[in-house]
Amino acid sequence: MKKIKIAQILDSVGGVEVYLRLITENMDSNSFENIIIHKKNENKKGYLDNSQGLISEFDIDIQREIHVIKDLKAIFKTVKILKKEKPDLIHAHSAKGGIIARAASLFYNVKVLHTPHAYSYLSANNKLKARLFLSLEKLFKHFNSYLLATSESERNRGINEVGYKEEKALLLNNSILPIPKKNIDLSFNLKENYICTVARPSFQKNLEMMINVVKKLKETQPDINLIILGVGEYSPNKEVIKGMIVDFKLENNVQLIEWMERDMVFEVISKSKLYISTSRYEGLPYSVIESLALSKACVVTNCDGNRDLVKNNYNGFVVEHEDVEFMAKKISYLLDNSKIREKFEKKSLELFEANFNLNVNIKNLEKFYKTFCKK
């Protein structure tokens, strides 16, 4: 039987890269063949299918920011690759991957599933940019495009703001495999009773709010410890965050860790008292999904993705943006009430198993691929 060939087009960094590796490593390689069109990074390991075969990668100059000349070159190079490789379907990721893929599909007529991983106009820090990015999404949705959202919130935004018809707006929750407990010996000492997050210092993750929360928490929890993981790749606000830690005299309360192996990240999360997020926007954040899989209670801001994973007063608390005092209060409450925290931890694991287990959801993705190859 001929395999269905999927072209994955993306800027493979951060959560988008995690998504790609998870789906390619768990998809049935007897039925599907993936190729990856992205900006290759020779320092990163190659992508494997579920039989441990190496997936073909093709290099284009794709980047986060708009650059008309480079973007046009990337589109034309993508067209050449598509015409040579002849995929049956394109799965495009993030804003830039979506634009390049859908523009290229005008010259190689094939359907495009677009997964935004949080719409780009949400990241704009001024109204003019936001209107431009939203206008681009509204335009490109007409180019052979179906939305494959990573959360119900993202799907609703695609329908209500971008203008997708409901039948062209699909949902596949971001998912991970269950996380086995390994009890890894970490290379650094963890302080007792710490809370944690995985977040690069950026506009999206709003770590400025998080540092202000720790400052407030210290009034009632003088020994509070926060570990921030992932302070490495694309961290434009890192120096600002370091400055705030010094200004607020939080050097003994906040620990920044640039990078560590994923198994070690899981170990840090699993030993934490709870997980927190102050994001301004998300698609469906893997770090919070991982926290559910590791049975953690969570305190998060009310944004797309976060509110799909954390149900207020069920497996954690959802607070409004910039409400530093209320977030500090809820974190302190969970630290002081182990019975409530343990109840939330149990509910987190139940939510994970019901909605975000990749063993179940990879089959749904395969069904989408098969369906759209037939249309």
C-alpha positions as CSV (number, residue, x, y, z in Angstrom):
1,M,0.0,0.0,0.0
2,K,1.3,3.4,-1.0
3,K,2.2,5.6,2.0
4,I,0.5,9.0,2.5
5,K,3.2,11.6,2.3
6,I,3.0,14.6,4.5
7,A,5.1,17.8,4.2
8,Q,5.7,19.4,7.6
9,I,6.6,23.1,7.2
10,L,7.7,25.1,10.2
11,D,10.3,27.1,12.1
12,S,11.3,24.2,14.3
13,V,12.0,25.9,17.7
14,G,10.4,25.7,21.1
15,G,7.0,24.0,21.6
16,V,6.6,23.7,17.8
17,E,9.7,21.5,17.6
18,V,8.4,19.4,20.5
19,Y,5.0,19.0,18.7
20,L,6.8,17.9,15.5
21,R,9.0,15.3,17.2
22,L,6.1,13.9,19.2
23,I,3.9,13.3,16.1
24,T,6.6,12.1,13.8
25,E,8.0,9.6,16.4
26,N,4.6,8.2,17.2
27,M,2.8,8.1,13.8
28,D,2.4,4.8,12.0
29,S,5.4,4.7,9.6
30,N,3.9,1.8,7.7
31,S,1.1,4.2,6.5
32,F,2.7,7.6,6.6
33,E,5.9,9.2,5.3
34,N,6.9,12.7,6.6
35,I,9.3,15.2,5.1
36,I,10.3,18.3,7.0
37,I,10.8,21.7,5.4
38,H,12.4,24.1,7.8
39,K,15.5,26.0,8.7
40,K,17.9,23.2,9.5
41,N,20.1,23.3,12.6
42,E,23.1,21.0,12.3
43,N,23.4,21.2,16.1
44,K,20.1,19.5,16.7
45,K,19.5,15.7,16.4
46,G,17.6,14.5,13.3
47,Y,13.9,13.6,13.3
48,L,12.9,10.0,13.5
49,D,9.8,8.0,12.6
50,N,8.3,5.4,14.9
51,S,10.5,2.7,13.4
52,Q,13.6,4.8,14.2
53,G,14.1,5.7,10.5
54,L,15.6,9.1,9.8
55,I,13.2,11.6,8.3
56,S,14.2,13.6,5.2
57,E,14.8,17.3,6.0
58,F,14.9,20.2,3.5
59,D,16.4,23.6,4.3
60,I,14.6,26.9,3.8
61,D,15.4,30.3,5.4
62,I,12.3,30.6,7.6
63,Q,12.3,33.0,10.5
64,R,9.9,34.5,13.0
65,E,10.0,38.1,11.9
66,I,8.6,39.4,8.6
67,H,11.3,39.9,5.9
68,V,9.7,40.2,2.5
69,I,12.7,39.2,0.3
70,K,13.7,36.3,2.5
71,D,10.1,35.1,2.9
72,L,9.6,35.2,-0.9
73,K,12.7,33.2,-1.4
74,A,11.5,30.7,1.2
75,I,8.2,30.4,-0.6
76,F,9.8,29.7,-4.0
77,K,12.2,27.2,-2.5
78,T,9.3,25.5,-0.8
79,V,7.5,25.2,-4.1
80,K,10.5,23.6,-5.7
81,I,10.7,21.0,-2.9
82,L,7.0,20.3,-3.1
83,K,7.0,19.7,-6.8
84,K,10.0,17.4,-6.5
85,E,8.7,15.4,-3.4
86,K,5.0,15.4,-4.4
87,P,3.4,15.2,-0.9
88,D,-0.3,14.4,-0.6
89,L,-0.9,17.0,2.1
90,I,0.9,19.8,3.9
91,H,0.8,20.3,7.7
92,A,2.0,23.9,8.4
93,H,3.0,25.1,11.9
94,S,3.0,28.6,13.4
95,A,2.3,31.9,11.7
96,K,5.3,32.0,9.3
97,G,5.1,28.3,8.5
98,G,1.4,28.8,7.7
99,I,2.1,31.7,5.4
100,I,4.9,30.0,3.5
101,A,3.0,26.7,3.1
102,R,-0.3,28.3,2.0
103,A,1.4,30.6,-0.5
104,A,3.4,27.7,-1.9
105,S,0.2,25.6,-2.2
106,L,-1.0,28.1,-4.9
107,F,1.8,26.7,-7.1
108,Y,1.5,23.1,-5.9
109,N,-2.2,22.5,-5.4
110,V,-2.6,20.5,-2.2
111,K,-4.6,21.0,1.0
112,V,-2.9,22.6,4.0
113,L,-3.7,21.9,7.6
114,H,-2.5,24.9,9.6
115,T,-1.7,24.6,13.3
116,P,-1.0,28.2,14.6
117,H,0.5,27.1,18.0
118,A,-1.0,30.4,19.3
119,Y,-1.9,33.0,16.7
120,S,0.8,35.5,16.0
121,Y,-1.4,38.6,16.4
122,L,-1.6,37.7,20.1
123,S,2.1,38.3,20.4
124,A,2.1,41.8,18.9
125,N,2.9,44.5,21.4
126,N,1.1,47.2,19.5
127,K,-2.3,47.5,17.8
128,L,-0.9,48.2,14.4
129,K,1.1,45.0,14.3
130,A,-1.7,43.0,15.8
131,R,-4.1,44.3,13.0
132,L,-1.4,43.4,10.3
133,F,-0.9,39.9,11.6
134,L,-4.7,39.3,12.0
135,S,-5.2,40.6,8.4
136,L,-2.6,38.2,7.1
137,E,-4.4,35.3,8.9
138,K,-7.7,36.3,7.4
139,L,-6.2,36.5,3.9
140,F,-4.3,33.3,4.0
141,K,-7.2,31.2,5.4
142,H,-8.6,31.2,1.8
143,F,-5.4,29.5,0.4
144,N,-6.3,25.8,0.6
145,S,-6.4,26.1,4.3
146,Y,-8.0,24.2,7.2
147,L,-7.4,25.1,10.8
148,L,-6.1,22.3,13.0
149,A,-6.1,24.0,16.4
150,T,-4.2,22.7,19.4
151,S,-6.9,23.7,21.9
152,E,-10.6,24.6,22.0
153,S,-9.7,28.2,22.8
154,E,-7.5,28.4,19.7
155,R,-10.3,26.8,17.5
156,N,-12.8,29.4,18.8
157,R,-10.4,32.2,18.1
158,G,-9.9,30.8,14.6
159,I,-13.7,30.8,14.0
160,N,-14.7,34.1,15.7
161,E,-11.7,36.3,14.9
162,V,-9.9,34.8,11.9
163,G,-13.2,33.8,10.2
164,Y,-12.9,30.1,9.5
165,K,-16.2,28.3,8.9
166,E,-16.9,25.8,11.7
167,E,-16.5,22.8,9.3
168,K,-13.0,24.0,8.4
169,A,-11.9,24.5,12.0
170,L,-10.7,21.2,13.5
171,L,-9.3,20.4,16.9
172,L,-6.5,18.1,17.9
173,N,-5.3,18.8,21.5
174,N,-1.6,19.0,22.0
175,S,-0.7,15.7,23.6
176,I,2.2,13.8,25.2
177,L,2.9,10.3,26.2
178,P,2.4,9.3,29.8
179,I,5.6,10.2,31.8
180,P,7.2,7.3,33.7
181,K,8.7,8.1,37.1
182,K,12.5,7.7,36.8
183,N,13.8,9.3,40.0
184,I,16.8,10.9,38.2
185,D,19.7,12.2,40.2
186,L,19.8,15.9,39.3
187,S,23.1,17.7,38.8
188,F,22.2,20.5,41.2
189,N,20.6,20.7,44.6
190,L,16.9,21.5,44.8
191,K,15.7,23.7,47.7
192,E,12.8,22.3,49.7
193,N,9.2,23.3,49.0
194,Y,9.8,25.0,45.6
195,I,7.4,25.9,42.9
196,C,8.4,25.8,39.2
197,T,7.7,26.9,35.7
198,V,9.1,26.3,32.2
199,A,9.2,29.6,30.4
200,R,11.7,31.7,28.4
201,P,11.9,35.4,29.4
202,S,9.7,36.9,26.6
203,F,6.6,39.0,26.0
204,Q,4.5,35.8,25.7
205,K,5.5,34.3,29.0
206,N,5.4,37.5,31.0
207,L,8.0,36.6,33.6
208,E,7.9,40.2,34.8
209,M,4.5,39.3,36.4
210,M,5.9,36.1,37.9
211,I,8.8,37.9,39.6
212,N,6.3,40.4,41.0
213,V,4.3,37.4,42.3
214,V,7.3,36.0,44.1
215,K,8.1,39.4,45.6
216,K,4.5,39.5,47.0
217,L,4.6,35.8,48.0
218,K,7.7,36.5,50.1
219,E,5.6,38.6,52.5
220,T,3.7,35.5,53.7
221,Q,6.1,32.7,52.5
222,P,9.6,34.1,53.3
223,D,11.3,30.9,52.2
224,I,9.5,30.7,48.8
225,N,11.6,29.2,46.1
226,L,10.9,29.5,42.4
227,I,12.8,27.5,39.7
228,I,12.4,28.8,36.2
229,L,13.5,26.3,33.5
230,G,14.2,27.0,29.9
231,V,15.9,30.4,30.2
232,G,17.9,29.8,27.0
233,E,16.8,29.8,23.4
234,Y,15.1,33.0,22.3
235,S,15.0,34.8,25.6
236,P,14.8,38.5,24.7
237,N,13.9,39.7,28.2
238,K,16.4,37.7,30.2
239,E,18.5,40.7,31.4
240,V,15.3,42.5,32.5
241,I,14.3,39.5,34.6
242,K,17.8,39.2,36.1
243,G,17.6,42.9,36.9
244,M,14.3,42.5,38.7
245,I,15.5,39.6,40.7
246,V,18.4,41.7,42.0
247,D,16.3,44.9,42.5
248,F,13.8,43.0,44.6
249,K,16.5,41.1,46.5
250,L,15.2,37.7,45.3
251,E,18.6,36.1,44.5
252,N,17.9,33.4,47.2
253,N,14.3,32.9,46.1
254,V,14.5,32.5,42.3
255,Q,16.7,30.2,40.3
256,L,17.1,30.5,36.5
257,I,18.2,27.4,34.6
258,E,19.0,27.8,30.9
259,W,18.7,24.3,29.6
260,M,18.5,20.6,30.7
261,E,17.5,17.3,29.3
262,R,13.7,16.7,29.1
263,D,13.8,13.8,31.6
264,M,15.5,16.2,34.1
265,V,12.8,18.8,33.5
266,F,10.2,16.2,34.3
267,E,12.1,15.4,37.5
268,V,12.1,19.0,38.6
269,I,8.4,19.4,37.9
270,S,7.5,16.1,39.6
271,K,9.3,17.2,42.8
272,S,7.8,20.7,42.9
273,K,4.9,21.7,45.1
274,L,3.0,23.1,42.2
275,Y,3.4,24.5,38.7
276,I,2.7,28.2,37.7
277,S,2.3,30.1,34.4
278,T,1.9,33.8,33.8
279,S,1.6,33.6,30.0
280,R,-0.2,36.3,28.1
281,Y,-1.1,33.8,25.3
282,E,-0.6,30.2,24.4
283,G,-1.7,27.5,22.0
284,L,-1.8,24.6,24.4
285,P,1.4,24.7,26.4
286,Y,3.3,21.4,26.7
287,S,4.8,22.4,30.0
288,V,1.3,22.6,31.6
289,I,0.3,19.3,29.9
290,E,3.4,17.7,31.4
291,S,2.5,19.1,34.8
292,L,-0.9,17.4,34.5
293,A,0.7,14.1,33.5
294,L,3.0,14.5,36.5
295,S,0.0,15.1,38.8
296,K,0.7,18.7,39.7
297,A,-1.8,21.3,40.9
298,C,-1.4,24.5,38.8
299,V,-1.9,28.2,39.2
300,V,-2.1,30.0,35.8
301,T,-3.2,33.1,34.0
302,N,-6.4,33.2,32.1
303,C,-5.3,32.8,28.4
304,D,-5.9,30.5,25.5
305,G,-4.3,27.1,26.3
306,N,-3.9,27.7,30.1
307,R,-7.7,27.8,30.6
308,D,-8.1,24.6,28.5
309,L,-5.8,22.7,30.8
310,V,-6.5,24.2,34.3
311,K,-10.1,24.2,35.5
312,N,-10.6,26.8,38.2
313,N,-10.9,25.2,41.7
314,Y,-10.8,21.7,40.1
315,N,-7.1,21.0,39.4
316,G,-5.8,24.5,40.2
317,F,-6.6,28.2,39.9
318,V,-7.0,30.5,37.0
319,V,-6.2,34.2,37.6
320,E,-6.5,37.3,35.5
321,H,-3.5,38.9,33.8
322,E,-1.4,41.2,36.0
323,D,-3.4,40.3,39.1
324,V,-0.2,39.8,41.1
325,E,-1.9,39.9,44.5
326,F,-4.5,37.3,43.7
327,M,-2.1,34.9,42.1
328,A,0.2,35.2,45.1
329,K,-2.7,34.5,47.4
330,K,-3.8,31.3,45.5
331,I,-0.2,30.0,45.4
332,S,0.1,30.6,49.1
333,Y,-3.2,28.9,49.8
334,L,-2.1,25.7,48.0
335,L,1.3,25.7,49.7
336,D,-0.5,25.9,53.1
337,N,-3.3,23.4,52.3
338,S,-1.9,20.0,51.4
339,K,-5.3,18.2,51.2
340,I,-6.6,20.6,48.7
341,R,-3.4,20.5,46.7
342,E,-3.5,16.7,46.7
343,K,-7.1,16.7,45.5
344,F,-6.1,19.0,42.6
345,E,-3.1,16.8,41.8
346,K,-5.4,13.8,41.4
347,K,-7.7,15.7,39.1
348,S,-4.8,16.9,36.9
349,L,-3.8,13.4,36.1
350,E,-7.4,12.5,35.3
351,L,-7.7,15.4,32.9
352,F,-4.5,14.3,31.2
353,E,-5.6,10.8,30.7
354,A,-9.0,11.9,29.4
355,N,-7.9,14.5,26.9
356,F,-4.1,14.9,26.3
357,N,-2.7,11.3,26.1
358,L,-0.8,11.0,22.8
359,N,-1.4,7.2,22.6
360,V,-5.0,8.1,21.9
361,N,-4.7,11.4,20.0
362,I,-2.1,10.3,17.5
363,K,-4.8,8.1,16.0
364,N,-7.0,11.1,15.6
365,L,-4.3,13.0,13.7
366,E,-3.8,10.0,11.4
367,K,-7.5,10.1,10.7
368,F,-7.3,13.8,9.8
369,Y,-4.4,13.1,7.4
370,K,-6.3,10.3,5.7
371,T,-9.5,12.3,5.4
372,F,-7.8,15.4,3.8
373,C,-5.7,13.4,1.4
374,K,-9.0,12.0,-0.1
375,K,-10.8,15.4,-0.5
